[in-house]
Amino acid sequence: MQGFGHAHVLPEDDPDFEHYQPAFRRHFDHTERSCSPDEPPSGPLILIEAERIDYTEHRLQREGLAPRQYWTRPGR
């Protein structure tokens, strides 16, 4: 998947940080850094407001779908 859009850095003290933080998949990040998955995440989040998403999955062809799927924000 490739996402295209505008990125915003949300520091921990940003009012929107708590709203978006649950979407962060910290278990993968914590595992890569040898941290406990029970440890709360720290540091800023990067929020990307997508204008376009391109998804490529060749196994979709087996189901009769195109291997490349595109989404564009409505009204763009």
Stockholm file with secondary structure:
# STOCKHOLM 1.0

chainA/1-76         MQGFGHAHVLPEDDPDFEHYQPAFRRHFDHTERSCSPDEPPSGPLILIEAERIDYTEHRLQREGLAPRQYWTRPGR
#=GR chainA/1-76 SS CEEEEEEEEECTTSTTHHHHGGGSCHHHHHHHTTCCTTSCCCSCEEEEEEEEEEEECGGGGGGTSCSEEEEECTTC
#=GC SS_cons        CEEEEEEEEECTTSTTHHHHGGGSCHHHHHHHTTCCTTSCCCSCEEEEEEEEEEEECGGGGGGTSCSEEEEECTTC
//
